């Protein structure tokens, strides 16, 4: 859960009364008491719903202003004895018999109390899940310390379809941000049929589907016809949403008897089929409707290995929450787009060589503009390898474009497609300026020819003749006619790993902004186009004999030439007398 603010469920999530004809009968909290022997339901393997015993220990409340009353429960039985419960179990419904033996839903497992073995937990009363006020019964026990210590059984964001190197970086970034993220295969071998979202079924709230999947996995707590309630706690507690409502496949329950923020039992599960729209994210549940899917748009990553010709295409459908104001603070494109680019780079090369030469062109199509918004960049240097993200600087640039889209403040835009075109090869297609030759005396206002000589990485020389205009404003006397190349892509500051790394913070929470973003479609297109970085050779006149700066870029100057597919770096100078 990214935030713990207690927001009321939207009116659209509320149902009248305590049950309806299509939903299972429910039991109000006033009828729940210690000692009741009940049954819980959840998926622990594949898609089959399993049952386990649930004993009601008590009904507890906190201090004034604390969360609503909770049901303290203890689970047991073959399904949970070995592992206990943890992330992925949130929303598991609990059914108890009433005085007539009728099984009624009393609530759903929602919070951990930190008990070793993960057998004791709190459950959210069914009235709260369905959006109705809950008053503690007179017999409820005041347990403020327990309620304060309880924490939601976090719904881990499960990302499917990543290679091991990319998955490793994502998991490390998630650990640093304190958000549980699991990486799993996108789907089991052979796939699985779409599952009915009935109480106890595995489900997910999805950001993305397709070749890459991303969804917060939990359990259906209650179903009323085509309306679904799940989790028993918020996702982000931001109210109105427009995300994918999906089924899920559980590979296994990973056993860890500790119940801490860093170590706990959890379900290794992948989001599955798109089945409807998750429309609400409230204080005690998430809720949605089966059938119509939310607004979404395709993202396609086309990655080509220029050494072998191998082509890889990754297709992803991204949920689009722009119409509801990006309630989570950032878009699915900001979260998943950089990961998709990185995965495409890895898929194309089949590895993460430390030295690479690459290019990326991004096209963002919006209905309100006749021409797509776009930018292109080239990359040379230590842009992968070791523990670093494959294609890290390309992923970072796509992330920057997505953040500009998120920061846009003008009339609504409707993204219709995003295409990222990558070309990659192993090794450095790079040369370093070695010398400049030409006339030793030049006259202001004239144009002269000089020859630039560069040493290629791996051997061989490059020679180019260029025309240089001598400005009339240049003062007479000795000058150093200086050619300045573009350096290799540098490691990110403080990365400590020798390579550029993408910031995955937008995956794990909203990005704080202090400045307004672009306010018109044309302004947004211009801002995205400015992500392009020139990579040619520029010319500047320096004071004769002055030591070269540590950062040649400070010399500025004007561009004089560039070589397609070759990064020319370094600095070389020719001493001339200006007359």
KOLNU-538168 format. One record per residue (C-alpha): residue number from 1; residue in three letters; chain; x, y, z. Coordinates in steps of 0.2 Angstrom, whole numbers, plus 5000, padded with zeros to 4 digits. Layout:
N
  nr rest kette    x    y    z
 NUM  ala     A    X    Y    Z
...
END
This chain:
579
  nr rest kette    x    y    z
   1  unk     A 5000 5000 5000
   2  unk     A 5008 5016 4995
   3  unk     A 4998 5027 5006
   4  unk     A 4988 5023 5022
   5  unk     A 4976 5038 5022
   6  unk     A 4958 5032 5026
   7  unk     A 4947 5037 5012
   8  unk     A 4928 5032 5011
   9  unk     A 4924 5021 4996
  10  unk     A 4916 5030 4982
  11  unk     A 4897 5029 4981
  12  unk     A 4899 5019 4965
  13  unk     A 4906 5005 4976
  14  unk     A 4892 5005 4989
  15  unk     A 4878 4992 4988
  16  unk     A 4861 4994 4997
  17  unk     A 4858 4983 5012
  18  unk     A 4869 4969 5018
  19  unk     A 4867 4958 5003
  20  unk     A 4858 4956 4986
  21  unk     A 4851 4941 4977
  22  unk     A 4867 4938 4967
  23  unk     A 4879 4939 4982
  24  unk     A 4882 4927 4996
  25  unk     A 4873 4930 5012
  26  unk     A 4883 4941 5024
  27  unk     A 4884 4942 5043
  28  unk     A 4885 4959 5052
  29  unk     A 4899 4962 5064
  30  unk     A 4887 4963 5078
  31  unk     A 4884 4944 5076
  32  unk     A 4902 4940 5076
  33  unk     A 4910 4933 5092
  34  unk     A 4925 4924 5099
  35  unk     A 4925 4906 5097
  36  unk     A 4916 4905 5080
  37  unk     A 4923 4891 5069
  38  unk     A 4923 4896 5051
  39  unk     A 4931 4893 5034
  40  unk     A 4942 4904 5023
  41  unk     A 4945 4902 5005
  42  unk     A 4960 4907 4994
  43  unk     A 4970 4900 4979
  44  unk     A 4987 4892 4984
  45  unk     A 4991 4883 4968
  46  unk     A 4986 4887 4950
  47  unk     A 4968 4893 4949
  48  unk     A 4959 4881 4961
  49  unk     A 4951 4888 4976
  50  unk     A 4956 4879 4992
  51  unk     A 4949 4880 5010
  52  unk     A 4956 4882 5027
  53  unk     A 4950 4883 5045
  54  unk     A 4948 4900 5053
  55  unk     A 4944 4902 5071
  56  unk     A 4938 4919 5077
  57  unk     A 4949 4924 5092
  58  unk     A 4940 4941 5095
  59  unk     A 4933 4957 5088
  60  unk     A 4945 4971 5092
  61  unk     A 4945 4990 5091
  62  unk     A 4958 5004 5093
  63  unk     A 4959 5021 5101
  64  unk     A 4947 5034 5094
  65  unk     A 4952 5039 5077
  66  unk     A 4960 5022 5073
  67  unk     A 4954 5011 5059
  68  unk     A 4937 5003 5060
  69  unk     A 4935 4987 5070
  70  unk     A 4944 4972 5065
  71  unk     A 4941 4953 5067
  72  unk     A 4956 4944 5075
  73  unk     A 4957 4927 5067
  74  unk     A 4969 4911 5068
  75  unk     A 4970 4900 5052
  76  unk     A 4975 4882 5052
  77  unk     A 4973 4866 5041
  78  unk     A 4984 4858 5028
  79  unk     A 4983 4872 5016
  80  unk     A 4991 4885 5027
  81  unk     A 4999 4875 5041
  82  unk     A 5016 4874 5032
  83  unk     A 5016 4893 5026
  84  unk     A 5004 4903 5036
  85  unk     A 4997 4918 5026
  86  unk     A 5004 4933 5018
  87  unk     A 5004 4945 5003
  88  unk     A 4992 4938 4990
  89  unk     A 4980 4931 5003
  90  unk     A 4973 4948 5007
  91  unk     A 4954 4948 5002
  92  unk     A 4952 4929 5006
  93  unk     A 4934 4928 5012
  94  unk     A 4929 4920 5029
  95  unk     A 4912 4911 5030
  96  unk     A 4904 4907 5047
  97  unk     A 4888 4897 5050
  98  unk     A 4874 4907 5058
  99  unk     A 4861 4901 5071
 100  unk     A 4853 4891 5057
 101  unk     A 4868 4884 5050
 102  unk     A 4869 4895 5034
 103  unk     A 4886 4900 5029
 104  unk     A 4888 4919 5029
 105  unk     A 4903 4930 5024
 106  unk     A 4909 4939 5040
 107  unk     A 4924 4948 5031
 108  unk     A 4941 4945 5023
 109  unk     A 4959 4943 5028
 110  unk     A 4967 4960 5027
 111  unk     A 4981 4963 5039
 112  unk     A 4996 4955 5048
 113  unk     A 5000 4957 5066
 114  unk     A 5018 4952 5065
 115  unk     A 5015 4934 5072
 116  unk     A 5029 4922 5069
 117  unk     A 5022 4908 5058
 118  unk     A 5009 4920 5050
 119  unk     A 4994 4910 5057
 120  unk     A 4986 4925 5066
 121  unk     A 4979 4940 5056
 122  unk     A 4966 4953 5056
 123  unk     A 4951 4953 5045
 124  unk     A 4941 4968 5038
 125  unk     A 4922 4966 5042
 126  unk     A 4911 4963 5027
 127  unk     A 4901 4979 5030
 128  unk     A 4917 4989 5028
 129  unk     A 4922 4980 5012
 130  unk     A 4905 4984 5004
 131  unk     A 4906 5002 5009
 132  unk     A 4895 5003 5024
 133  unk     A 4899 5010 5041
 134  unk     A 4904 4998 5054
 135  unk     A 4901 5000 5073
 136  unk     A 4910 4989 5085
 137  unk     A 4898 4978 5095
 138  unk     A 4897 4980 5114
 139  unk     A 4908 4965 5117
 140  unk     A 4922 4971 5106
 141  unk     A 4939 4971 5115
 142  unk     A 4949 4987 5115
 143  unk     A 4966 4983 5109
 144  unk     A 4974 4999 5103
 145  unk     A 4992 4992 5103
 146  unk     A 4987 4978 5092
 147  unk     A 4977 4988 5080
 148  unk     A 4991 5001 5079
 149  unk     A 5004 4987 5075
 150  unk     A 4994 4979 5062
 151  unk     A 4999 4982 5044
 152  unk     A 4990 4978 5028
 153  unk     A 4995 4962 5020
 154  unk     A 5002 4971 5006
 155  unk     A 4997 4966 4988
 156  unk     A 5013 4964 4980
 157  unk     A 5015 4971 4962
 158  unk     A 5018 4956 4952
 159  unk     A 5028 4959 4935
 160  unk     A 5028 4945 4923
 161  unk     A 5039 4941 4908
 162  unk     A 5056 4949 4913
 163  unk     A 5073 4941 4911
 164  unk     A 5083 4938 4926
 165  unk     A 5095 4953 4924
 166  unk     A 5080 4965 4922
 167  unk     A 5070 4957 4935
 168  unk     A 5085 4958 4947
 169  unk     A 5086 4977 4945
 170  unk     A 5068 4980 4947
 171  unk     A 5068 4970 4963
 172  unk     A 5082 4979 4970
 173  unk     A 5074 4996 4966
 174  unk     A 5058 4990 4974
 175  unk     A 5067 4984 4990
 176  unk     A 5075 5001 4991
 177  unk     A 5058 5010 4990
 178  unk     A 5050 4998 5002
 179  unk     A 5037 4991 4990
 180  unk     A 5035 4973 4988
 181  unk     A 5037 4968 4970
 182  unk     A 5038 4950 4964
 183  unk     A 5044 4945 4946
 184  unk     A 5037 4929 4939
 185  unk     A 5034 4921 4922
 186  unk     A 5021 4930 4912
 187  unk     A 5010 4915 4911
 188  unk     A 5011 4896 4915
 189  unk     A 5017 4885 4901
 190  unk     A 5002 4881 4891
 191  unk     A 4992 4896 4898
 192  unk     A 4976 4894 4908
 193  unk     A 4958 4898 4904
 194  unk     A 4950 4914 4910
 195  unk     A 4944 4911 4928
 196  unk     A 4927 4917 4936
 197  unk     A 4931 4930 4949
 198  unk     A 4921 4922 4963
 199  unk     A 4925 4924 4982
 200  unk     A 4942 4915 4986
 201  unk     A 4948 4917 4968
 202  unk     A 4965 4924 4964
 203  unk     A 4964 4941 4955
 204  unk     A 4974 4956 4951
 205  unk     A 4973 4975 4949
 206  unk     A 4983 4977 4933
 207  unk     A 4993 4991 4925
 208  unk     A 4998 4981 4910
 209  unk     A 4995 4965 4900
 210  unk     A 5002 4957 4885
 211  unk     A 5020 4951 4883
 212  unk     A 5024 4960 4900
 213  unk     A 5011 4959 4914
 214  unk     A 5010 4970 4930
 215  unk     A 4997 4969 4943
 216  unk     A 4994 4969 4962
 217  unk     A 4989 4951 4966
 218  unk     A 4976 4947 4980
 219  unk     A 4960 4938 4982
 220  unk     A 4942 4941 4978
 221  unk     A 4932 4945 4995
 222  unk     A 4914 4946 4988
 223  unk     A 4905 4945 4972
 224  unk     A 4888 4952 4968
 225  unk     A 4884 4948 4950
 226  unk     A 4896 4957 4939
 227  unk     A 4903 4968 4954
 228  unk     A 4919 4962 4963
 229  unk     A 4926 4968 4979
 230  unk     A 4944 4962 4984
 231  unk     A 4959 4964 4996
 232  unk     A 4950 4970 5012
 233  unk     A 4962 4985 5012
 234  unk     A 4966 4999 4999
 235  unk     A 4978 4998 4985
 236  unk     A 4983 5016 4986
 237  unk     A 4967 5023 4995
 238  unk     A 4965 5036 4981
 239  unk     A 4947 5033 4977
 240  unk     A 4942 5033 4958
 241  unk     A 4953 5022 4947
 242  unk     A 4953 5015 4930
 243  unk     A 4964 5000 4930
 244  unk     A 4962 4982 4923
 245  unk     A 4953 4969 4933
 246  unk     A 4961 4953 4930
 247  unk     A 4962 4935 4936
 248  unk     A 4978 4927 4942
 249  unk     A 4988 4911 4942
 250  unk     A 4997 4906 4958
 251  unk     A 5013 4897 4956
 252  unk     A 5016 4893 4974
 253  unk     A 5015 4900 4992
 254  unk     A 5033 4905 4997
 255  unk     A 5035 4900 5015
 256  unk     A 5044 4912 5027
 257  unk     A 5038 4911 5045
 258  unk     A 5044 4928 5049
 259  unk     A 5031 4942 5047
 260  unk     A 5041 4958 5045
 261  unk     A 5042 4971 5032
 262  unk     A 5057 4962 5024
 263  unk     A 5052 4944 5026
 264  unk     A 5035 4936 5025
 265  unk     A 5026 4922 5017
 266  unk     A 5019 4927 5000
 267  unk     A 5010 4921 4985
 268  unk     A 5021 4919 4969
 269  unk     A 5008 4924 4957
 270  unk     A 5005 4932 4940
 271  unk     A 4992 4943 4933
 272  unk     A 4982 4934 4920
 273  unk     A 4967 4939 4908
 274  unk     A 4959 4956 4907
 275  unk     A 4941 4953 4913
 276  unk     A 4934 4970 4918
 277  unk     A 4938 4987 4926
 278  unk     A 4944 4991 4943
 279  unk     A 4935 5007 4947
 280  unk     A 4937 5011 4965
 281  unk     A 4951 5011 4978
 282  unk     A 4944 5015 4995
 283  unk     A 4949 5013 5014
 284  unk     A 4943 4995 5016
 285  unk     A 4943 4987 4998
 286  unk     A 4946 4989 4980
 287  unk     A 4931 4986 4969
 288  unk     A 4926 4985 4950
 289  unk     A 4915 4977 4937
 290  unk     A 4917 4963 4925
 291  unk     A 4914 4965 4907
 292  unk     A 4920 4982 4899
 293  unk     A 4938 4985 4900
 294  unk     A 4946 5002 4905
 295  unk     A 4954 5015 4894
 296  unk     A 4971 5008 4888
 297  unk     A 4983 5010 4874
 298  unk     A 4996 4999 4866
 299  unk     A 5015 5001 4868
 300  unk     A 5026 4992 4856
 301  unk     A 5045 4990 4858
 302  unk     A 5054 4985 4842
 303  unk     A 5072 4980 4846
 304  unk     A 5085 4974 4833
 305  unk     A 5102 4967 4835
 306  unk     A 5112 4975 4822
 307  unk     A 5126 4962 4823
 308  unk     A 5115 4947 4820
 309  unk     A 5099 4955 4813
 310  unk     A 5089 4947 4826
 311  unk     A 5072 4956 4829
 312  unk     A 5062 4956 4845
 313  unk     A 5045 4964 4847
 314  unk     A 5037 4967 4864
 315  unk     A 5018 4971 4864
 316  unk     A 5010 4978 4880
 317  unk     A 4993 4986 4884
 318  unk     A 4994 5000 4896
 319  unk     A 4980 5005 4907
 320  unk     A 4976 5024 4904
 321  unk     A 4971 5033 4920
 322  unk     A 4972 5051 4912
 323  unk     A 4953 5053 4911
 324  unk     A 4952 5051 4930
 325  unk     A 4967 5062 4934
 326  unk     A 4981 5050 4937
 327  unk     A 4975 5047 4955
 328  unk     A 4990 5036 4959
 329  unk     A 5002 5051 4954
 330  unk     A 5009 5043 4939
 331  unk     A 5005 5033 4923
 332  unk     A 5007 5015 4919
 333  unk     A 5018 5022 4905
 334  unk     A 5030 5030 4918
 335  unk     A 5030 5014 4928
 336  unk     A 5031 5000 4915
 337  unk     A 5037 5009 4899
 338  unk     A 5055 5010 4905
 339  unk     A 5055 4991 4910
 340  unk     A 5048 4986 4893
 341  unk     A 5062 4996 4884
 342  unk     A 5075 4987 4895
 343  unk     A 5067 4970 4892
 344  unk     A 5067 4973 4873
 345  unk     A 5085 4978 4874
 346  unk     A 5089 4962 4883
 347  unk     A 5078 4951 4872
 348  unk     A 5087 4958 4856
 349  unk     A 5105 4955 4862
 350  unk     A 5101 4940 4873
 351  unk     A 5113 4947 4885
 352  unk     A 5119 4963 4894
 353  unk     A 5136 4967 4887
 354  unk     A 5144 4981 4896
 355  unk     A 5150 4990 4880
 356  unk     A 5136 4994 4868
 357  unk     A 5132 5006 4854
 358  unk     A 5113 5009 4852
 359  unk     A 5099 5021 4846
 360  unk     A 5082 5024 4852
 361  unk     A 5068 5033 4843
 362  unk     A 5051 5035 4852
 363  unk     A 5035 5040 4844
 364  unk     A 5020 5045 4855
 365  unk     A 5003 5046 4845
 366  unk     A 4989 5057 4852
 367  unk     A 4972 5059 4845
 368  unk     A 4973 5078 4847
 369  unk     A 4989 5080 4836
 370  unk     A 4991 5077 4818
 371  unk     A 5009 5072 4820
 372  unk     A 5016 5060 4833
 373  unk     A 5027 5067 4847
 374  unk     A 5044 5060 4845
 375  unk     A 5063 5061 4849
 376  unk     A 5078 5051 4844
 377  unk     A 5095 5048 4853
 378  unk     A 5111 5038 4851
 379  unk     A 5120 5030 4865
 380  unk     A 5138 5024 4866
 381  unk     A 5147 5018 4881
 382  unk     A 5145 5007 4897
 383  unk     A 5126 5006 4895
 384  unk     A 5124 4989 4902
 385  unk     A 5133 4974 4910
 386  unk     A 5134 4967 4927
 387  unk     A 5120 4972 4939
 388  unk     A 5114 4986 4928
 389  unk     A 5098 4988 4919
 390  unk     A 5099 4982 4900
 391  unk     A 5098 4997 4889
 392  unk     A 5097 5009 4905
 393  unk     A 5099 5026 4896
 394  unk     A 5086 5022 4883
 395  unk     A 5074 5016 4897
 396  unk     A 5078 5032 4907
 397  unk     A 5074 5043 4891
 398  unk     A 5058 5034 4888
 399  unk     A 5054 5038 4907
 400  unk     A 5058 5056 4905
 401  unk     A 5045 5057 4890
 402  unk     A 5032 5048 4901
 403  unk     A 5035 5060 4915
 404  unk     A 5032 5075 4903
 405  unk     A 5016 5067 4898
 406  unk     A 5011 5065 4917
 407  unk     A 5016 5083 4921
 408  unk     A 5005 5090 4906
 409  unk     A 4992 5102 4913
 410  unk     A 4983 5107 4897
 411  unk     A 4966 5101 4889
 412  unk     A 4965 5082 4890
 413  unk     A 4975 5072 4878
 414  unk     A 4971 5054 4872
 415  unk     A 4987 5043 4869
 416  unk     A 4983 5031 4856
 417  unk     A 5000 5022 4854
 418  unk     A 5018 5022 4860
 419  unk     A 5032 5015 4849
 420  unk     A 5050 5013 4855
 421  unk     A 5062 5008 4841
 422  unk     A 5079 5002 4847
 423  unk     A 5094 4997 4837
 424  unk     A 5109 4989 4847
 425  unk     A 5126 4981 4844
 426  unk     A 5140 4975 4855
 427  unk     A 5155 4985 4857
 428  unk     A 5159 5004 4855
 429  unk     A 5157 5012 4838
 430  unk     A 5167 5027 4844
 431  unk     A 5182 5037 4839
 432  unk     A 5193 5050 4848
 433  unk     A 5199 5066 4840
 434  unk     A 5218 5065 4838
 435  unk     A 5223 5080 4828
 436  unk     A 5217 5095 4817
 437  unk     A 5227 5101 4802
 438  unk     A 5225 5116 4791
 439  unk     A 5231 5134 4788
 440  unk     A 5241 5142 4802
 441  unk     A 5234 5160 4797
 442  unk     A 5216 5164 4794
 443  unk     A 5207 5180 4790
 444  unk     A 5191 5186 4798
 445  unk     A 5175 5184 4788
 446  unk     A 5183 5170 4777
 447  unk     A 5180 5151 4776
 448  unk     A 5194 5139 4777
 449  unk     A 5196 5120 4776
 450  unk     A 5203 5110 4790
 451  unk     A 5205 5091 4792
 452  unk     A 5200 5082 4807
 453  unk     A 5208 5065 4811
 454  unk     A 5201 5053 4824
 455  unk     A 5207 5036 4831
 456  unk     A 5194 5023 4830
 457  unk     A 5191 5011 4845
 458  unk     A 5198 4995 4840
 459  unk     A 5210 5002 4826
 460  unk     A 5209 5012 4811
 461  unk     A 5209 5031 4808
 462  unk     A 5195 5042 4802
 463  unk     A 5199 5058 4792
 464  unk     A 5186 5071 4787
 465  unk     A 5188 5088 4779
 466  unk     A 5177 5102 4785
 467  unk     A 5173 5120 4781
 468  unk     A 5176 5132 4795
 469  unk     A 5169 5150 4794
 470  unk     A 5181 5163 4803
 471  unk     A 5169 5175 4812
 472  unk     A 5171 5193 4809
 473  unk     A 5169 5196 4827
 474  unk     A 5184 5186 4832
 475  unk     A 5198 5197 4839
 476  unk     A 5215 5196 4829
 477  unk     A 5229 5187 4837
 478  unk     A 5233 5169 4841
 479  unk     A 5219 5157 4844
 480  unk     A 5216 5138 4846
 481  unk     A 5203 5132 4833
 482  unk     A 5196 5118 4844
 483  unk     A 5185 5103 4838
 484  unk     A 5175 5096 4853
 485  unk     A 5167 5079 4852
 486  unk     A 5153 5071 4862
 487  unk     A 5159 5060 4876
 488  unk     A 5152 5042 4879
 489  unk     A 5136 5041 4890
 490  unk     A 5142 5043 4908
 491  unk     A 5137 5033 4923
 492  unk     A 5123 5040 4933
 493  unk     A 5129 5050 4948
 494  unk     A 5131 5040 4963
 495  unk     A 5126 5024 4954
 496  unk     A 5142 5015 4961
 497  unk     A 5141 5002 4947
 498  unk     A 5149 5010 4932
 499  unk     A 5134 5012 4921
 500  unk     A 5119 5023 4918
 501  unk     A 5104 5016 4928
 502  unk     A 5086 5021 4926
 503  unk     A 5076 5027 4941
 504  unk     A 5062 5016 4944
 505  unk     A 5054 5027 4957
 506  unk     A 5038 5030 4947
 507  unk     A 5034 5012 4948
 508  unk     A 5034 5013 4966
 509  unk     A 5025 5029 4970
 510  unk     A 5020 5046 4963
 511  unk     A 5034 5058 4958
 512  unk     A 5033 5075 4967
 513  unk     A 5033 5090 4956
 514  unk     A 5036 5108 4960
 515  unk     A 5035 5116 4943
 516  unk     A 5020 5115 4931
 517  unk     A 5022 5104 4916
 518  unk     A 5018 5109 4897
 519  unk     A 5001 5117 4895
 520  unk     A 4998 5115 4877
 521  unk     A 4999 5100 4865
 522  unk     A 5012 5109 4855
 523  unk     A 5022 5114 4871
 524  unk     A 5022 5095 4876
 525  unk     A 5027 5090 4859
 526  unk     A 5041 5103 4859
 527  unk     A 5047 5097 4877
 528  unk     A 5048 5079 4871
 529  unk     A 5057 5083 4856
 530  unk     A 5070 5092 4867
 531  unk     A 5075 5076 4874
 532  unk     A 5085 5073 4859
 533  unk     A 5104 5076 4862
 534  unk     A 5116 5081 4848
 535  unk     A 5130 5069 4847
 536  unk     A 5141 5077 4833
 537  unk     A 5157 5087 4833
 538  unk     A 5157 5106 4837
 539  unk     A 5169 5120 4834
 540  unk     A 5175 5133 4846
 541  unk     A 5189 5146 4847
 542  unk     A 5199 5147 4863
 543  unk     A 5212 5158 4870
 544  unk     A 5229 5151 4863
 545  unk     A 5237 5140 4876
 546  unk     A 5223 5139 4888
 547  unk     A 5222 5122 4896
 548  unk     A 5207 5112 4890
 549  unk     A 5192 5111 4902
 550  unk     A 5189 5095 4911
 551  unk     A 5171 5095 4903
 552  unk     A 5173 5100 4885
 553  unk     A 5155 5103 4883
 554  unk     A 5157 5120 4892
 555  unk     A 5166 5126 4877
 556  unk     A 5149 5126 4867
 557  unk     A 5152 5131 4849
 558  unk     A 5143 5126 4834
 559  unk     A 5140 5109 4826
 560  unk     A 5151 5106 4811
 561  unk     A 5149 5087 4807
 562  unk     A 5143 5070 4814
 563  unk     A 5145 5052 4808
 564  unk     A 5130 5041 4808
 565  unk     A 5133 5026 4818
 566  unk     A 5149 5032 4826
 567  unk     A 5152 5043 4841
 568  unk     A 5167 5055 4840
 569  unk     A 5173 5060 4857
 570  unk     A 5188 5070 4864
 571  unk     A 5196 5086 4859
 572  unk     A 5209 5092 4847
 573  unk     A 5215 5110 4843
 574  unk     A 5225 5119 4829
 575  unk     A 5234 5135 4833
 576  unk     A 5230 5148 4821
 577  unk     A 5234 5167 4819
 578  unk     A 5218 5177 4816
 579  unk     A 5221 5193 4805
END
